């Protein structure tokens, strides 16, 4: 079968929304009917095998969308019952109800909290459901290091069975399905739309971004793509504001944009003291508003993502050595919390005393890991998922579950460690999810304020000291000359710090997170990039943990991407850190995951762990993170015996984790217009992701949102300063190489701290620059009728606070710079 081209994709997507008749009147597409018949017959044939014994074929959502929503007149007789169900959905019989202020029908007495008060519901408890499928593990305990989780799986995730009733169609059917659901996932890793215009050379500085290109046979070369060096707070704010205030927005095809803008204004708040927008976690008010209205309009991709969130459909569960799997659903009757009075985690997440496990600990769950499992993989993870489910369904019980879990831990946990082993990482994992959940629920349900105060008292007393102490030891290690010490621990700590900084409006903690982020990106991704780090066949895109295992590499990248998206919600561009170093890291890692067990598809120079030569007698192979070398160690004592110097880079722990791939693709490809074909191919395989550990869930909130929430706002008067705008408009051939003014992008070194043993930082604060740069932009907009549209429809009080102005006097903002690495 051939691939649907862009026109047919547009037809299919709009037809799915029930607009086929109107579209047929607008566009004539010769040969469309035979193509649809081919598609429908392929899908029908692929589902014949899953016919139930009772006779009627099953009706997964994909079949309803493609066959009933696209061309109901062509549906075979055997599938007519599917369309009856589909039409019921379209009439609203099975439609979720979404509210700007979520509500629910509880018989309990009401308790209001300001404008967003809701009635409190009783919460019952029952056993959580566990997904049924498992994936084999081949991770080796001989590869030493400070393990951040249990054994990782490395089977081909595309062939894993689903944990719920989401049958997989054959390869050809899936190709068509994904193209209809995900028109943003082109084979070349770009959007169908034209490249966004940043007026590079006139208003922004152009940067050549090196990106690895890997051929099917594994050969690799580097190409350079154009991108703005770094977008200033001024440009980001003006572009977002124009999207939400302009009178017309045509990029959104299936939803009237006016309700989205109205919901956005109802959700968004602004703290004048800190300068932070709320909600300001990974999901901001614009993404929340668009997500709600997409779900209200029965947008198929978001409905599938919601199904995954609530039921665990399609999730690849994490399986422990005894066969127990971490639950993948988000039950409204959550059986937790599973609180421990004393958390003491060793490396790998194991606890010192299995007797410390909570009394209601799930049957079958490993007791030697109960501290890690209870806190991170059950309760903290559930807290965020429950908060997200609240926004996606409007059911306040989910929000109350999140507060109940947080309250239980904050009020009962009395000791936390071990600071010398896994304690700092366990604390950062938990804080990242808890803080982002509370940020999502800020002021939306009764009891939020009290729970927030309990959480912060607990965090400041027990959890944050763990991370602070670990970072002190990191600075000491760098001071004595240790190498390659920044890894997934530091990216997770940066995420926890930023989440707490935004939640508490703490600019100092936020700035420490920014500085740690830049330092980690620089050190973690220097392989094949920085001078002196291209030896030994190291290539662009490798990280310090690539040869350790791909599992932990995704932990490192996931934490960094969470930080970058949280900063974006505060109008700060961290995605461009160290000349877009995350882009090649994502592309190379995606290709390795896609290759999986096929060495022929791996980039040249890499082989699988099974291809390693046999170690000397009495030894096992291990990987030294600091020296970045494989070596043989004594099986009994662990002592070094010999290095492996065969010039091959061996890989293990190859598996897919939902570590913010969607967020990264939405930014680099959607917002900036870069091409990331390997990342696109990986997302295509997992076109609906999920939330796990402390990252993910981006399909529901971010997938294909850049066209509506960002590109629609790129105009000369949002990207350029007043002077640049008029200079660019007045002389078409002129170019400003300096790219100065408020719209320009300054050198990346101005906001990226150097990694040094002294811990000095050359970081300059975006917060300190934003008010000055935007004051000129505000003055210029007063003299431009077009620019005045930027501020239409925005809350006047928030606007004055956001611009830092009262009358015509620019506000003074104190520069906040953290010391050392952070």
C-alpha positions, 0 to 999 in steps of 0.5 A: 500500500502506498503512503497517504500524502499530506492532502489525504491526511488532511481529508482523513483527519477532518473527516474523522471529525464528522466534517466529510460532507462539508470537506467534499464540497470544498475539495475534489480528490480524484481516486479517494473512494478506491483509496478508502476502500483499500484502507477499510478492507485492510483494517477489516481484514486485520481485525477478523482474527480478533473476532469474539466467539459470540460472532460479532467482531470487536470494535476497538476505537481505531476501527470506529474512527477509521471505518465509521467516522471516515466513510460510514457508507463503506462499512462492511455489514459485519461491522455495522454494530461498530458504527451504532456505537460510534454514532452514539458517541457522536450524539454524546451518549458516551461523551465525557463532560468537561468544565473550566471549573471541574465539577461532579455530582456528589451528595456530600456537603459542599465546601467552597474555595473561592471561585473554583470551589467544588463539593467534596466526595466520599472516597472508597478504596479497593484493590488497584488493577494490575496490567496483564502483559509482561516484558522480558528483562535482560539487564545484567547485574554485572554492570555496576553503578548507582542503579536508579531503578529495578531491572529494565526490560529490553524486548521489542516494545512494539510487539508487546501486548497491551494491558487493556482492550486496545488490539493492535492492527497489522503494520499496514493498517497501523501506518495509515492509522498513525498518519490520520491520528498523527499528521505531525509524524512525517517520515522526515521528522517535520511538520506538514506546515511550512517552516516557522519564520523567525526572521533569522539574521534580521531579528534573531541570531541564526544557529547551525544545529548539528544533527546526526543522520543515520542511514538504514544500514547504520552509516552516520553523518552530520547535517546542520539545520537552522534554528534561532540561537535562543529565544528571549523571554520577550519573544516567547511572551509576545508570541504566546500572548498574540496567540491568545489575544488575536481575533482570528486563529485559523491553525486549529482545525477541529475546535473553535479557538474562542472557547480555548482562549476563554478557558485559558484566561480563566485558568491562568494566574500570575504571581507578581512577586516571583514573576511565575505563571500558574499553573506552571508545571510541565503543562501550562494553562494553554495546554490545559485549555486546548486539552480540555476542548479537544476532549470535549470535541471527541478528538480521537488522539486525546481520547486514546491518550485519556483511555491510556491514562485511566485504564493503562491501555497500551502501556508497557508495564514495568516487571520486577524479577518475581513477575510483579508488575507496577499497575498502569491504570489510574483508578478512581478508587485508589487502594493507596496510599502506601506510606512508610514511617521510615524510608531508607533506600540503598542503591537500586532502591532496595530497603534495609528492612523488609519489615518496614513495608506498609501493612496494606502493601500490594500482594506480590510486590517485592518487599525488598524494594517496598520503600522505592515502590511505595513512594515513587512507583505507586503513590508519587506517580499516582498523585500526578496521574490523578491530578491529570485525570481530574483535568481530563475528566472533570471528576473532582474525586481524582483531585481529592485522591491526589491530595489524600496521597500527598497528605498521608506522606507529608503527615506520617513519614518521619525519616528519610534516607539513606543520603549516602546511597539512593536517598537523594534520588528517591527524594527527587523522584518523589518531589518531582511528581508531588510538586507538579501534581500540586501545581496542577491542582493549585486552588482548584479543590478544597483542602489544597492550601492545607495539603500544600503547606504540609507537603512543603514542611515535609519536603523542606525538612526531609526531602530537599536536604537529601538533594542538597547534600548530594549536590554538595558531594557532587561539587566536592567530586568535581573539585578533586578532579573526578570526571563525568559525574553528572548523570540522571541523578542530577537531571532528576534533582534539577527537575525536582528543584524547578518543580518546587521553585515554581510551586512555591514561587521561590526564584532562588530555588528555580535559578539553582535548577536552571544552573544545574540544568545547563551544567548537566546538559553540557557535561552529559552530552559532550561526547562527540561534540566538545573538543577532547571528547571525540576520541575512541569513536565517540559520536555526536548524540552520545551521553555519559550513560549511553554505554552504561545502558539506554534505560538510564540514558532515558532517565537522564534525558527525561529529567532534562526535558521536563525542566526545559518544558517547565521553564518554557511555561515561564517564558524561558528557553532552556531547550536551546542549551549548549547549542541544542545539545539535546537534539542529537542525543534524542535522535541517536537514542531513538535510533538505538531503541528502534533498532533494539535487537537488530545489530544491523540497524544500530549506528556503526560502531555499536553492538549489542551486549550479547556480542561482547567477548568472553571476559577473563576467567573469574571476572565479569564485564562492567562499565566505569562511568567516570573513565567511560570504559568497559573493564573486567572485574573480579567476580568475588571482590569486584577489583579491577582486572583489565580494560576492554580495548576492542574499539566497540561500543556495546549497548544494553538495557534497550527499551522504550520509556515515555521520557518526554519524547512528545514534549521534545518533538513538539518543541524542536519540530513543532515550535522550531521547525527542526527535522527529527526523523528518528524521534518521529519514528519512535513516537510513531511506534508509541503514538500514545505515551503514558506517565511513568516514574516522573515523566511522560503523558505528553500525548494527552497534553502536548501532541501536535499543539505547536501549530495552534499554541505557538506558530500562529503567534509568530509575526514580525512584531512578536519576534522582532523589536520595534526597531527591527520590525520596521527595519525589516519591513522597510528594507527587504534586503537588509540584514542585521547580523547582530540581532540585537534588541529585545527580539534578538537571541543572545549568545548561549554562554550568557545563561549557561554556567561553566562546569568548573571545580570552583563552582563559579557560574557566569549565568545571567538571569533571564528574570533580571533582563526580561523587564528591561527588554520588554519595556521597549517592546511595550512602548513600541506596541503602543505606536503600532496598531497591529502590535496592540492586538498582542494584549487584547483579551488578556487580564489587565492586572496580569498584563501589568504584572507580567510586563513589570509596568505601572504607567510608563515606568519599567519595573526593577527586577532583582537579579537572582543567580545561584552559586556554584553548580546551582 
